[in-house]
């Protein structure tokens, strides 16, 4: 590339500013070029302020002078020339571009699928179009089921068939390759649906779940079929009505099959450690009675509320209850004095029916203490001496166990 040396310059010692006369540096000079100065040295150009003013990267070292010859030497090869030519191309108007390009290089019509054509903004398969004036982004056939439509993003209005059920309008992303293909449909009122195509045709529209739908990925939502129905797989909350089969207000429904005729429900009562499982009743869209889950916090507790074992004690002794209805009571009784008979032990808890009672004993004479007569009832047991016995005139101590049921 040629050096630029038109005009003359004024230079000042210890100053980085160079002033030109008859120069056109905005068009002819570039940052980074070499300024061949009147003192014979080379300086790098830092900035071009105007056609007649530029700044060097270091102060001028020679003597001050006016009307001096100079030169600007390109130091970046053809980068400057390339930049100038690109800038010139960018300044071309649309009409000038049309003269540069051949008409055959452009799309012949909106949505022209011919390969290697230059796309036209707003007229190419929905790209860059607003749809406000010319509807070039409108789906170019009567139905979304039609084949041969070029790939693109199109607007679908109410007159075009093949939309997802209930969708009046929307945007479709479409791609078809031979007999196969896929479409994504965004409903203008919200929601995304997808479907695919095989050699047999288009499949059904399937909705894409958003975060929070059916309580997935977010907090609970209201069950669409109510707490007393079988719902789509999801995480729900409903306080009432309480279904006949029981369970908690927070629940996870896991239906079986698309008909949701049966399934599994896991539930809990809010802010408690009570958890339940329900199995579905086949074909009835309902659940069997809830089974309360047993865990480390409810194995021992209130058997009436679902625990496996309940334990306790009082002044009469200790008791153990099991969820199946079994009850065990045990304790000791000390009887003092002489000439006594028919003493009583009241159980720590009452039995549903008379239990089986067994005893072992001690006394001032072991004969009676080891073998009293017992008469068990639901609330107590009576100890009676053998007729004519004279043993244990002073005291007797019995250890007793009663085993029976606390419920039917």
C-alpha positions in Angstrom: 0.0 0.0 0.0 1.2 3.5 -0.9 2.5 5.9 1.8 0.5 9.1 2.3 2.4 12.4 2.2 0.0 15.0 0.9 0.4 18.5 2.4 2.9 19.7 5.0 3.2 19.5 8.8 4.0 21.6 11.8 5.9 19.9 14.6 6.9 21.2 18.1 9.7 19.8 20.2 8.5 17.9 23.3 4.9 17.9 21.9 3.0 14.8 20.7 0.5 16.9 18.6 1.2 17.3 14.8 -0.7 19.9 12.8 -1.2 19.4 9.1 -1.8 21.8 6.2 -3.5 20.5 3.1 -3.9 17.1 4.7 -6.9 14.7 4.8 -5.9 12.4 7.6 -9.4 11.2 8.6 -9.6 9.2 5.3 -5.9 8.6 4.7 -4.4 7.9 8.2 -4.9 5.0 10.6 -4.0 4.5 14.3 -0.8 2.4 14.5 0.8 3.8 11.3 4.3 5.2 11.3 4.8 8.9 11.1 8.0 9.6 9.2 8.9 12.9 10.9 11.0 15.9 9.6 13.8 14.9 12.1 14.1 11.5 10.3 12.7 9.5 13.1 9.7 7.2 13.1 6.8 7.8 15.5 3.7 5.7 16.0 0.3 7.4 15.4 -1.9 7.2 18.5 -5.0 9.1 17.3 -6.4 11.0 14.4 -8.4 13.9 15.7 -9.3 15.6 12.3 -8.0 16.0 8.8 -5.4 18.4 10.0 -4.5 17.1 13.6 -3.1 13.8 14.8 -1.4 12.7 18.0 1.8 10.6 18.4 2.4 8.0 21.1 5.5 10.0 22.3 6.6 13.7 22.1 8.4 14.9 19.0 12.2 15.0 19.7 13.5 17.2 16.9 13.5 20.9 16.5 10.3 22.8 16.1 9.5 23.5 12.5 6.6 24.6 10.1 5.8 23.6 6.5 7.8 20.4 6.7 7.5 17.3 4.5 6.4 14.0 6.1 5.0 10.6 5.3 2.5 8.1 6.9 3.7 4.5 6.4 1.1 1.7 6.8 2.4 -0.9 9.2 -0.5 -3.4 9.1 -0.4 -4.7 5.6 -3.8 -4.9 3.9 -5.8 -4.6 7.1 -6.5 -0.9 6.3 -7.5 -1.6 2.8 -9.8 -4.4 3.9 -11.4 -2.2 6.6 -12.0 0.5 4.1 -13.7 -1.8 1.6 -15.9 -3.4 4.3 -16.9 0.1 5.5 -17.8 1.0 2.0 -19.9 -2.1 1.6 -21.8 -1.4 4.8 -22.7 2.0 3.4 -24.5 0.6 0.4 -28.2 1.2 0.2 -30.7 -1.5 -0.4 -30.9 -0.5 -4.0 -27.1 -0.6 -4.4 -27.1 -4.1 -2.8 -29.7 -5.3 -5.3 -27.2 -4.2 -8.1 -24.4 -6.1 -6.4 -26.3 -9.3 -6.0 -28.0 -11.1 -8.8 -31.7 -11.5 -8.6 -31.3 -15.3 -8.8 -29.4 -15.2 -5.5 -32.5 -14.1 -3.5 -35.6 -16.0 -2.5 -38.1 -16.0 -5.4 -41.0 -15.7 -3.0 -41.8 -15.8 0.7 -40.9 -19.1 2.3 -39.1 -20.2 -0.9 -37.3 -23.4 0.2 -34.7 -23.4 -2.7 -31.3 -24.2 -1.3 -28.5 -21.6 -1.1 -30.8 -18.7 -1.5 -30.3 -15.5 0.4 -33.0 -15.0 3.1 -35.1 -11.8 3.0 -35.9 -10.3 6.4 -39.5 -10.8 7.4 -40.3 -13.1 4.5 -38.3 -16.2 5.3 -40.2 -18.9 7.2 -41.3 -16.4 9.9 -37.8 -15.2 10.7 -37.7 -11.4 11.4 -41.4 -10.9 10.7 -43.9 -9.3 13.1 -47.0 -10.5 11.2 -48.5 -7.0 11.5 -48.7 -6.1 7.8 -48.0 -8.9 5.3 -48.6 -12.2 7.2 -45.4 -13.6 5.7 -45.0 -15.5 9.0 -48.4 -17.2 8.7 -48.5 -20.9 8.4 -48.4 -21.4 4.6 -51.2 -24.0 4.2 -54.6 -24.9 5.5 -53.6 -27.3 8.2 -50.6 -28.1 10.5 -51.0 -31.7 9.4 -50.0 -30.8 5.8 -46.6 -32.1 4.6 -44.0 -30.2 2.5 -44.1 -27.1 4.6 -40.5 -25.6 4.9 -38.9 -25.6 8.4 -39.5 -22.4 10.3 -41.4 -20.6 13.0 -44.9 -19.6 12.0 -47.9 -17.8 13.4 -51.1 -20.0 13.4 -54.4 -18.2 13.5 -57.9 -19.5 14.2 -58.6 -20.5 10.6 -55.7 -23.1 10.4 -56.7 -26.7 11.2 -54.6 -29.3 13.1 -54.0 -27.2 16.2 -53.9 -28.7 19.7 -57.4 -29.1 21.2 -58.7 -25.8 22.7 -56.0 -23.6 21.1 -57.4 -20.7 19.1 -54.0 -19.4 18.0 -50.3 -19.7 18.7 -46.8 -20.1 17.4 -45.5 -23.3 15.9 -41.9 -24.4 15.4 -41.9 -26.9 12.5 -39.3 -29.3 11.0 -40.1 -32.1 8.6 -37.6 -34.5 7.0 -39.3 -36.8 4.5 -42.0 -38.7 6.3 -40.7 -37.8 9.8 -40.8 -34.5 11.7 -41.7 -32.7 14.8 -43.6 -29.6 15.9 -43.7 -27.4 19.0 -46.8 -25.3 19.6 -46.9 -22.3 22.0 -50.5 -21.3 22.7 -51.0 -17.5 22.8 -52.8 -17.9 26.1 -50.0 -19.9 27.6 -48.8 -23.5 27.4 -46.4 -25.5 25.3 -47.3 -28.7 23.4 -45.3 -31.1 21.3 -45.9 -33.8 18.8 -43.9 -36.0 16.4 -44.4 -37.4 12.9 -43.5 -40.9 11.5 -44.3 -42.5 8.2 -47.8 -43.2 9.7 -48.6 -39.5 10.2 -48.6 -37.0 13.1 -49.1 -38.2 16.6 -51.2 -36.5 19.2 -50.3 -33.3 20.9 -48.7 -33.8 24.4 -48.5 -30.9 26.8 -45.1 -30.0 28.3 -45.3 -29.7 32.1 -44.4 -26.4 33.6 -42.9 -26.0 37.0 -45.7 -26.2 39.6 -48.2 -28.1 37.5 -49.7 -30.9 39.7 -47.4 -29.6 42.4 -44.3 -30.9 40.7 -41.2 -28.7 41.3 -43.2 -26.4 43.6 -45.6 -26.4 46.5 -48.8 -28.4 46.7 -51.8 -27.5 44.6 -55.5 -28.2 44.8 -56.3 -31.7 43.6 -58.4 -31.5 40.3 -60.5 -34.5 41.4 -60.7 -33.6 45.1 -59.3 -35.3 48.1 -61.9 -38.1 47.8 -60.9 -38.9 44.2 -58.0 -40.4 42.3 -55.9 -37.5 40.8 -53.2 -37.3 38.1 -49.7 -38.0 39.5 -48.9 -35.0 41.7 -48.4 -33.4 45.1 -51.7 -31.9 46.6 -53.3 -30.3 49.6 -56.9 -30.2 50.6 -58.3 -29.9 54.1 -61.8 -31.2 53.5 -64.0 -33.1 53.0 -62.3 -36.0 54.7 -62.7 -39.1 52.5 -64.2 -42.3 54.0 -60.9 -44.1 53.6 -59.0 -41.6 55.7 -55.5 -40.3 55.4 -53.9 -36.9 55.6 -54.4 -33.5 54.0 -51.0 -33.5 52.2 -50.9 -36.3 49.7 -49.1 -37.7 46.7 -51.4 -39.5 44.2 -49.8 -42.1 42.0 -52.6 -43.4 39.7 -52.3 -46.6 37.6 -52.8 -46.1 33.9 -54.3 -43.3 31.9 -57.9 -44.1 33.1 -56.8 -43.6 36.8 -59.1 -46.4 38.0 -56.7 -47.3 40.8 -53.3 -46.4 42.2 -51.4 -45.5 45.4 -51.7 -42.6 47.8 -49.1 -41.5 50.3 -50.3 -38.9 52.7 -49.6 -37.1 56.0 -51.4 -34.9 58.5 -49.8 -31.5 58.3 -47.1 -30.8 60.9 -47.3 -34.3 62.5 -45.4 -37.6 62.2 -48.5 -39.4 61.1 -48.1 -41.0 57.6 -50.5 -43.2 55.7 -50.7 -45.4 52.6 -53.8 -46.3 50.6 -54.1 -48.8 47.8 -56.6 -48.2 45.0 -59.8 -50.1 44.5 -59.6 -51.5 40.9 -62.0 -49.8 38.5 -63.7 -47.5 41.1 -61.5 -44.5 41.1 -61.2 -44.6 44.9 -58.9 -45.9 47.6 -59.0 -48.6 50.3 -58.9 -47.5 54.0 -55.7 -45.8 55.0 -52.9 -47.9 56.6 -51.0 -45.8 59.2 -47.2 -46.3 58.7 -45.2 -47.5 61.7 -41.9 -45.8 62.3 -39.5 -45.1 65.1 -41.7 -42.3 66.6 -45.0 -44.2 66.8 -44.1 -47.9 67.5 -44.6 -47.1 71.2 -47.4 -44.6 71.8 -51.2 -44.6 71.7 -52.4 -47.9 70.2 -55.8 -46.4 69.7 -54.2 -43.8 67.4 -52.1 -46.3 65.4 -49.1 -47.1 67.5 -48.0 -50.8 67.9 -47.4 -50.8 71.6 -48.6 -48.6 74.5 -47.0 -48.9 78.0 -47.6 -47.2 81.3 -47.8 -47.7 85.1 -49.6 -46.4 88.1 -50.0 -47.3 91.8 -51.4 -50.7 90.9 -48.6 -51.9 88.7 -47.4 -51.8 85.0 -49.3 -52.4 81.8 -48.5 -53.1 78.2 -51.1 -52.9 75.3 -50.6 -54.1 71.8 -52.4 -52.9 68.7 -54.0 -56.3 68.1 -55.9 -56.1 71.4 -53.5 -58.0 73.7 -53.0 -56.5 77.2 -50.5 -57.5 79.9 -50.7 -56.2 83.5 -48.2 -57.1 86.2 -47.3 -56.0 89.7 -46.9 -57.1 93.4 -49.1 -57.0 96.4 -48.1 -57.2 100.1 -50.8 -58.3 102.6 -50.0 -58.0 106.3 -51.8 -59.0 109.5 -53.2 -62.2 110.7 -56.4 -64.2 110.0 -57.0 -62.5 106.6 -58.7 -64.0 103.6 -59.9 -63.0 100.0 -57.6 -60.1 99.3 -57.8 -58.0 96.1 -55.4 -56.7 93.4 -56.9 -54.1 91.1 -55.2 -54.1 87.7 -53.4 -51.0 86.4 -55.9 -51.0 83.5 -59.2 -52.7 83.0 -59.5 -55.7 80.6 -62.2 -56.2 78.0 -62.9 -59.6 79.5 -61.6 -61.6 82.4 -57.9 -62.3 81.9 -55.7 -65.3 82.8 -53.8 -64.6 86.0 -50.8 -66.4 87.5 -49.1 -65.7 90.7 -46.0 -66.5 92.8 -45.7 -65.7 96.4 -43.8 -65.4 99.6 -44.9 -65.3 103.2 -44.1 -66.2 106.9 -45.0 -69.7 105.8 -44.5 -70.6 102.2 -47.4 -73.0 101.8 -50.3 -70.6 101.2 -48.2 -67.9 99.4 -47.0 -70.3 96.8 -50.5 -71.6 96.0 -53.4 -69.2 96.6 -56.8 -69.5 95.0 -57.4 -66.7 92.4 -60.7 -65.3 91.1 -60.0 -63.0 88.1 -62.4 -60.4 86.9 -62.1 -57.6 84.3 -61.0 -55.0 86.9 -59.4 -57.0 89.7 -58.4 -60.4 91.0 -59.2 -61.9 94.4 -56.7 -64.1 96.4 -58.3 -66.6 98.7 -56.8 -69.0 101.3 -57.2 -72.7 100.9 -60.0 -73.8 103.2 -58.7 -74.6 106.7 -55.2 -73.2 106.0 -53.4 -71.7 108.9 -50.3 -70.6 107.1 -49.2 -67.0 106.5 -50.8 -65.6 109.6 -48.5 -62.6 109.6 -47.9 -61.5 106.0 -47.9 -62.6 102.3 -46.4 -61.0 99.2 -47.6 -61.9 95.7 -46.2 -61.2 92.2 -48.9 -61.4 89.6 -49.3 -61.4 85.8 -52.6 -61.0 84.1 -52.9 -61.6 80.3 -56.0 -60.8 78.3 -57.5 -58.4 75.9 -58.2 -54.6 76.1 -60.6 -54.7 73.1 -62.7 -57.3 71.3 
